[in-house]
Amino acid sequence: MERRRMLQSDLPRAARLQPADAAGEGGIGEIVNFVLGLLRRQYKLMLASVAIALTLAGAYLWFTPPTYTAQAQILLKNSKAQFVKEEFVLADPVLTPTEIETQIQVLKSSAIAIAVIKELNLAADPDFVGAESALASHLRTLLKYFSPPDPAKTEAGATESTEFLIGAFDGRVDAHRAGFSNILEVSFSSSSPSRAAEIANAVAAAYINDQLNSKLEANHRAIAWLQDRLRELGEQAGAAEQAVDAYKMQHKIVSSGGKSIDEQQIAEFNARLMEARAQTADKLARLNQYESVSLSNAENLDSLGVAASDALANPIINTLRSQYLELQRRESEWVPRYGETHAAISELRIQMRNIRKSINDEVRRLAETSRSDYELAKKRQQELEKQLNNVVSTTHVNSPAEITLRKMESDAKTYRSLYETFQQRYMAAVQQESFPILEARVVDPALPPASKSKPKSKLILLVGAFGGLALGAAIGLLRDMMDRTFRTPAQVETCLRLPCFSVVPRMPAHATSGPREEAAESDSHPTRAVPTPHSVDSIVVGMPMSRFAEAIRYAKIGIDLNPSKSLNKIIGITSSLPDEGKTTIAASLARLIAHSGQRVIIVDCDLKRPSLSARLSPNAACGLVEVVTGRTPLEQAIWRDPKTNFAFLPVVRRAPLFHTSELLASEATRRLFERLRASYDFVIVDMPPLIPLVDARATASFTDCHLLVIEWGRTKIEVVKQALHSAPNVYENIVGAVLNKADTELMADYDQNCRDYYDIRHYTRYHSDDSFGEV
């Protein structure tokens, strides 16, 4: 525990020497470094993802048939001919935004679709109907021969076919307003450019024909009503005139060319009375219109303009109406953008209600004014009637027959006047029917498009490239996030609270290939000489200036300078999992120490899997177990390397060992290592891994320190933590760690701030071996 506290007291110094990303320095630079590192690590995956996405986009463009869209423009407002600018029976529509939207829906209605389908026989067009519909049509034809016709099913099938055609047509036609103008743009999509233009023009023509038919139908109804009314008024006028003539003949009243003063007065009063009656009727009609608008609370501003023409001439109502339409336009634009419950929408609707209230108040004021005018006109009419009665009673007191005659003549003139007025309206309606005025016309017919509208090749390829890049980046980021292995020394120091002494590079196969050299026999060790194979651990002697050898020196210096002890002579080399390279590190460290002239012995304590013994002493007859049990003297079990003179105590497996931990924790083993401590400068112990076996914990009693070997890019962080947590006595004795089998080129991508640290050029300046660059 004292050593651990000393090591932990030294950690703040190591933390201050960590790279920027490990020390927690944030900022835009760290983000840029992370992105660049991610691109360098995952660029192959990103390129593959982009290539796959572009391939799929190209396949989609190859197999998707092109679609061409033709467009025609329709002007809704068409000026009338100069000679027909007169009062028509039907009122002209007001082109408000609501009316324009209504015309757009008419353009896209089923009636227009059915008319175009019938005109161009689109039900037989394979491009329009589709292959599936054609197959269904053939199947229905075959079924007719095997089943009797059912009228109900036949009608249902025809209805489904019509609905399918209308649905297919609606899916290809589109209509919208061109900006804020009175021009409607209607477009149609098809696989044939000429067919698309033909159908778009047919839609425009069908819309104009529909407008013409609707006008003609309205004119027909108006003419029929005028005919009935005209016949009725003619009959009433004729009857009144015949009654006058009959009355004259009955009472023998003969009129001369001249008239008396009384008669002139009566005629004048009659004329004034007719005018007063007409004004009274006009005032009453206006009053009724205002009252009807007032009862509807003026909710529909368009109906206000049709019902009361004087209201449109009122500047106050016109101003309020313009404000209301502007607020209504804002409401239609703001609701999709801000939502129904937004405060601005509520305020806007309050303003609209206030404007409607003001319009309603103004309409009521006009109604009151009209009521006053009506009362005045009525009083005037009554006054004229009273005066006329007085004149008549005064002048013809003795001639009641003349009074009756005058009244009958007045009625006859009234009926005749109404008859002539309606006759003029009837003639105007007949002339309008013979020369119909349309409010729409085609200003720009559709032409076959020169290029396809769908699919957009550049856009799809661009989207595919960006989508593939984004997918590759996302998968690469996910791979980085799921990569819970050790990649940098900073990860070791941060996650394990251990100093990382060195990063040992992965050695390529050709670096250690070559013929195996047999051990040369000497006089002192004729039979127990360690062979000299071309293995990785021999690089520290064969290429002492290599990067691999320098990494082993880093580990040796780290052990020597460890502040937890004054001297670390017995060094245990262990790892969390098998095959992480601990045996190679142990052998390399022993060869390096022996090559420097110091006495060193390496002991293979991996009793259940003595891979080091199989490499250095494949023919050993006795080893550690025999020495500990006292069956063989130590000197007879030691092998020596003739090149560096390091000693090796192997393990010989003759039978399965079940209690290896008890053997390593025994007093005999401790005495053996005390003897080795006295005889050698360093004792390197190749220990078993921590996860599968408990043997490493048994060696903590006689080892001075442990060196943890971690395989770069393979060993999981959680695995190492669990291994150290399960062996606390080993963890307390670990002086540092070594990242083994590292790809130094890839490490530069994982540690952007320390890229120069892994640059091979810094090492090549201090050696002259041409093969150094390979290792």
HUJOBEL-V646332 format. One record per pair of residues at least 12 apart in sequence whose C-alpha atoms are under 10 Angstrom apart, sorted by the first residue. I is the first residue (numbers start at 0). J is the second residue. Records with the same first field share a line. If there is no record, write none. Layout:
I: J  J
This chain:
0: 728  731  732
1: 563  731
2: 561  562  563  564  731  732  733  734
3: 563  730  731  732  733  734
4: 563  731
5: 561  562  563  564
6: 496  497  498  561  562  563  731  733  734  735
7: 496  497  563
9: 498  561  562  563
10: 492  493  496  497  498
13: 489  492  496  497  498  499
14: 489  492  493  496  498
16: 489
17: 488  489  492  493  753
18: 488  489  750  751  752  753
19: 489  750  751  752  753
20: 32  33  489  750  751  752  753
21: 487  488  489  490  492  493  750  752
22: 489  493
28: 752
29: 751  752
31: 751
32: 748  749  750  751  752
33: 748  749  750  751  752
34: 472  476  751
35: 748  749  751
36: 745  746  747  748  749  750  751
37: 472  475  476  479  748  749
38: 472  475  476  748
39: 745  747  748  749
40: 475  476  479  745  746  747  748  749
41: 471  472  474  475  476  478  479  748
42: 468  471  472  475
43: 471  475
44: 467  468  470  471  472  474  475
45: 467  468  469  470  471  472  473  474  475
46: 464  467  468  471  472
47: 467  468  471
48: 463  464  465  466  467  468  469  470  471  472  474
49: 463  464  465  466  467  468  469  470  471
50: 463  464  467  468
51: 463  464  467
52: 460  461  462  463  464  465  466  467  468  470  471
53: 459  460  461  462  463  464  465  466  467
54: 460  463  464
55: 460  463
56: 456  459  460  461  462  463  464
57: 456  459  460  463
59: 454  456  459  460
60: 453  454  455  456  459  460
61: 456
63: 453  454
64: 189  190  451  453  454
65: 188  189  190  191  192  450  451  452  453  454  455
66: 187  188  189  190  191  192  195  450  451  452  453  454  455
67: 187  188  189  190  191  192  193  194  195  196  447  448  449  450  451  452  453  454
68: 171  172  173  186  187  188  189  190  191  192  193  194  195  196  199  445  446  447  448  449  450  451  452  453
69: 172  185  186  187  188  189  191  192  193  194  195  196  197  198  199  200  444  445  446  447  448  449  451  452
70: 172  173  174  184  185  186  187  188  195  196  198  199  200  203  443  444  445  446  447  448
71: 174  183  184  185  186  187  196  198  199  200  201  202  203  441  442  443  444  445  446
72: 174  175  176  177  182  183  184  185  186  199  200  203  440  441  442  443  444  445
73: 176  177  181  182  183  184  185  203  204  206  207  439  440  441  442  443  444
74: 180  181  182  183  184  438  439  440  441  442  443
75: 94  99  102  180  181  182  183  207  437  438  439  440  441  442
76: 92  93  94  181  182  437  438  439  440
77: 436  437  438  439  440
78: 436  437  438  439
79: 435  436  437  438
80: 436
83: 427  430  431  434  435  436
85: 427
86: 424  427  428
87: 218  424  427  428  430  431
88: 217  218  221  222  225  424  425  427  428  431
89: 214  217  218  221  428
90: 305
91: 305  438
92: 301  305  438
93: 301  304  305
94: 181
95: 181  301  324
96: 176  179  181  324  327  328
97: 301  328
98: 301
99: 175  176  180  181  182  183
100: 174  175  176  183
102: 174  175  176  183  206  210
103: 173  174  175  176  183  184  185
104: 173  174  175
105: 174  206  209  210
106: 172  173  174  175  183  185  202  203  205  206  207  209
107: 168  169  172  173  174  175  185  202  206
108: 165  169  206
109: 162  165  166  168  169
110: 165  205  206  209
111: 165  201  202  203  204  205  206  207  208  209
112: 164  165  166  167  168  169  172  201  202  205  206
113: 161  162  164  165  168  205
114: 201  202  204  205  206  208  209
115: 168  198  199  200  201  202  203  204  205  206
116: 161  164  165  168  198  201  202
118: 198  201  205
119: 197  198  201
121: 164  168  198
122: 160  161  163  164  165
126: 189  190  191  194
127: 164  167  168  171  188  189  190
128: 160  163  164  167  168
129: 167
132: 160  163  164
136: 160
139: 156
168: 187  188
169: 187
170: 187  188
171: 186  187  188  189  195
172: 185  186  187  188  189  195  198  199  202
173: 185  186  187  188  199
174: 186  187
181: 439
182: 439  440  441  442
183: 203  439  441  442
184: 199  203  441  443  445
185: 199  200  202  203  444  445
186: 198  199  200  202  203  445
187: 199  200  202  445
188: 451  452  453
189: 451  452  453
190: 451  452  453
191: 447  448  451
192: 446  447  448  449  450  451
193: 445  446  447  448  449
194: 446  447
195: 445  446  447  448
196: 444  445  446  447  448
197: 444  445  446  447
198: 445
199: 444  445  446  447
200: 441  443  444  445  446
201: 444  445
203: 439  440  441  444  445
204: 440  441  444
206: 439  440
207: 437  438  439  440  441
208: 437  439
210: 437  438  439
211: 435  436  437  438  439
212: 435
214: 432  435  436  437  438
215: 431  432  433  435  436
216: 432
217: 432
218: 428  429  431  432  435
219: 428  429  432
221: 424  425  428  429
222: 424  425  426  427  428  429  432
223: 425
224: 425
225: 421  422  424  425  426  428
226: 421  422  425
228: 418  421  422  425
229: 417  418  419  420  421  422  424  425
230: 418  421  422
231: 418
232: 414  415  416  417  418  419  421  422
233: 414  415  417  418  419  421  422
234: 414  415  418
235: 410  411  413  414  415  418
236: 410  411  412  413  414  415  416  417  418
237: 411  414  415
238: 411  414
239: 407  408  409  410  411  412  413  414  415
240: 407  408  409  410  411  412  414  415
241: 407  411
242: 404  407  408  411
243: 403  404  405  406  407  408  409  410  411
244: 404  407  408
246: 400  401  403  404  407
247: 400  401  404
249: 400
250: 400  401  404
251: 400
252: 400  401  404
260: 394
261: 390  391  393  394  395
262: 390  391  394  395  405
264: 387  390  391
265: 386  387  388  390  391  394  402  405
266: 387  405  409
267: 387
268: 383  384  386  387  388  390
269: 383  384  387  405  406  409
270: 409
271: 379  380  383  384  387
272: 379  380  381  382  383  384  386  387  409
273: 380  383  384  409  410  412  413
274: 380
275: 376  377  378  379  380  381  382  383  384
276: 376  377  379  380  381  383  384
277: 376  380
278: 372  373  376  377  379  380
279: 372  373  374  375  376  377  378  379  380
280: 373  376  377
281: 373  376
282: 369  370  371  372  373  374  375  376  377
283: 369  370  372  373  374  376  377
284: 307  369  373
285: 306  307  308  309  365  366  369  370  372  373
286: 307  365  366  367  368  369  370  371  372  373
287: 306  307  366  369  370
288: 303  305  306  307  308  366  369
289: 303  306  307  309  310  359  362  363  364  365  366  367  369  370
290: 362  363  365  366  367  369  370
291: 303  306  307  366
292: 304  306  307  359  362  363  366
293: 358  359  360  361  362  363  364  365  366
294: 359  363
295: 359
296: 355  356  358  359  360  362  363
297: 355  356  357  358  359  360  362
298: 352  355  356  358  359
299: 355
300: 316  320  323  324  355  358
301: 320
303: 316  320  358  362
304: 316  317  320
307: 362
309: 365
310: 358  361  362  365
313: 361  362  365
315: 357  358  361
316: 354  355  357  358  359  360  361  362
317: 358
318: 354  358
319: 351  353  354  355  357  358  361
320: 354  355  357  358
322: 350  351  354
323: 347  348  350  351  352  353  354  355  358
324: 351
325: 351
326: 344  347  348  350  351  354
327: 347  348  351
329: 344  347
330: 343  344  345  347  348  351
331: 344
333: 347
388: 402
391: 405
479: 749
482: 712  713  715  716
483: 712  713  714  715  716  717  718
484: 709  710  711  712  713  714  715  716  717  718  719
485: 709  710  711  712  713  714  715  716  719  738  741
486: 502  710  711  712  713  714  738  741  742  743  745  746  747  748  749  750
487: 499  502  711  712  738  741  743  746  747  749  750  753
488: 500  501  502  711  736  737  738  746  750
489: 750
490: 716
491: 709  716  719  735  736  737  738
492: 735  736
494: 716  717  719  720
495: 716  719  720  723  730  735  736
496: 735
497: 707  730  733  734  735  736
498: 557  561  733  734  735  736  737
499: 553  554  557  706  707  708  709  734  735  736  737  738
500: 550  551  552  553  554  555  556  557  558  706  734  735  736  737  738
501: 547  549  550  551  552  553  554  555  556  557  735  736  737  738  739
502: 546  547  549  550  551  553  554  709  710  711  736  737  738  739  740  741  742  743  746  757
503: 546  547  548  549  550  551  553  554  584  708  710  711  737  738  739  740  741  742  743
504: 546  547  548  550  711  738  739  740  741  742  743  744  774
505: 535  547  710  711  739  740  741  742  743  774
506: 535  538  546  547  740  741  742  773  774
507: 535  740  773  774
508: 534  535  774
509: 773  774
510: 533  534  535  538  770  771  773  774
511: 532  533  534  535  536  537  538  541  774
512: 532  533  534  535
513: 532  533  534
514: 532  533
515: 530  531  532  533  534
516: 530  531  532  533
517: 529  530  531  532
518: 530  531  532  639  640  641  642
519: 531  640  641  642
520: 641
521: 641
523: 639  641
524: 637  638  639  640  641
526: 618  619  638  639
527: 616  618  619  620  635  636  637  638  639  640  641  647
528: 615  616  637  638  639  640  641  642  644  646  647
529: 612  614  615  616  617  637  638  639  640  641  642  644  645  646  647
530: 614  615  616  617  638  639  640  641  642
531: 614  615  640  641  642
532: 614  615
534: 583  587  614
535: 547  583  584  586  587
536: 548  551  582  583  584  585  586  587  588  589  590  591
537: 583  586  587  590  591
538: 587  590  591  774
539: 551  552  586  587  588  589  590  591  592  594
540: 587  590  591  593  594  595  642  643
542: 766  768  770  771  774
543: 591  594  766  768  771
544: 762  763  765  766  767  768  771
545: 762  763  765  766  767  768  770  771  772  773  774
546: 759  762  763  766  771  772  773  774
547: 587  740  771  774
548: 587  588  591  774
549: 591  762
550: 737  738  739
551: 584  585  587  588  589  591  592  737
552: 587  588  591  592
553: 737
554: 584  588  706  735  736  737
555: 588  589  591  592  706
557: 706  734  735  736
558: 570  704  705  706  733  734  735  736
559: 734
560: 734
561: 704  734  735
562: 734
563: 704  732  734
564: 703  704  734
566: 681  703  704
567: 680  681  682  702  703  704  705  734
568: 599  675  676  677  679  680  681  682  683  702  703  704
569: 599  600  601  672  673  675  676  679  680  681  682  683  684  701  702  703  704  705
570: 585  601  681  682  683  684  685  686  701  702  703  704  705  706  733  734
571: 585  601  602  604  682  683  684  685  686  687  695  698  699  701  702  703  704  705  706  707  729  732  733
572: 584  585  586  588  604  683  684  685  686  687  688  695  704  705  706  707  708  733  736
573: 585  605  684  685  686  687  688  689  695  705  706  707  708  709  729  733  736
574: 685  686  687  688  689  690  695  705  706  707  708  709  710  714  719  722  723  736  737
575: 687  688  689  690  691  692  707  708  709  710  714  715  718  719  720  721  722  723
576: 687  688  689  690  691  692  708  709  710  714  715  718  719  722
577: 608  687  688  689  690  691  710
578: 688  709  710
579: 688  708  709  710  711  713  714  738  739  740
580: 708  709  710  738  739  740
581: 611  685  686  687  688  706  707  708  709  710  737  739
582: 603  605  609  610  611  612  684  685  686  687  708
583: 610  611  685  739
584: 685  706  708  737  739
585: 601  602  603  611  683  684  685  686  706  708
586: 600  601  602  603  611  615  645  647  683  684  685
588: 601  683
589: 601  643  645  646  647  681  682  683  684
590: 640  642  643  644  645  646
591: 643  645
592: 643  645  680  681  683
593: 640  642  643  644  645  646  680  681
594: 642  643  644  645
595: 643
596: 643  644  645
597: 643  644  645  679  680  681
598: 643  644  645  646  678  679  680  681  682
599: 643  644  645  646  647  675  676  678  679  680  681  682  683
600: 637  638  639  644  645  646  647  648  675  676  678  679  680  681  682  683  684
601: 637  638  639  645  646  647  648  649  681  682  683  684  685
602: 622  623  637  646  647  648  649  650  672  675  682  683  684  685  686
603: 622  623  647  648  649  650  651  683  684  685  686  687
604: 623  624  648  649  650  659  663  683  684  685  686  687  694  695  698
605: 649  650  659  684  685  686  687  688  692  694  695
606: 623  624  649  650  651  652  655  656  657  658  659  660  662  663  685  686  687  694
607: 650  651  652  655  656  657  659  687  692  694
608: 650  652  687
609: 649  650  651  652  685  686  687
610: 649  650  685
611: 647  648  649  650  685
612: 647  648  649  650  651  652
613: 649  650  651
614: 649
615: 638  639  640  647  648  649
616: 637  638  639  647  648  649  650  651
617: 649  650  651
618: 651
619: 636  637  638  648  649  650  651  652
620: 635  636  649  650  651  652  653
621: 633  635  636  637  648  649  650  651  652  653
622: 635  636  637  638  647  648  649  650  651  652
623: 636  637  648  649  650  651  663  668  671
624: 636  648  649  650  651  652  656  659  662  663  668
625: 650  651
626: 648  650  667  668  671
627: 662  663  665  666  667  668  669  670  671
628: 662  667  668
629: 667
633: 648  671  674  675
634: 648
635: 648
636: 648  649  650  651
637: 649
645: 679
646: 679  682
647: 682  683
648: 684
658: 694
659: 692  693  694  697
660: 692  693  694  695  696  697  698
661: 694  697
662: 694  697  698
663: 694  695  696  697  698  699  700  701
664: 694  695  696  697  698  699  700  701
665: 697  698  700
666: 701
668: 698  701
669: 698  700  701  702
670: 701
671: 701
672: 684  701  702
673: 701  702
676: 701  702
682: 702  703
683: 702  705
684: 698  702  705  706
686: 698  705
688: 707  708  722
689: 707  719  721  722  723  725  726  729
690: 718  719  721  722  723  725  726
691: 722
693: 725  726
695: 726  728  729
696: 725  726  727  728  729  730
697: 726  728  729
698: 728  729
699: 726  728  729  730  731  732  733
700: 728  729  732
702: 729  732
703: 732  733  734
704: 729  730  731  732  733  734  735
705: 729  730  731  732  733  734  735  736
706: 729  730  732  733  734  735  736  737
707: 719  723  729  730  733  734  735  736  737  738
708: 735  736  737  738  739
709: 736  737  738  739  740  741
710: 737  738  739  740  741
711: 737  738  739  740  741  742  746
712: 738  739  740  741  742  746
713: 740  741
742: 757
743: 756  757  758  759
744: 757  758  759
745: 757
759: 771  772  773  774
760: 772
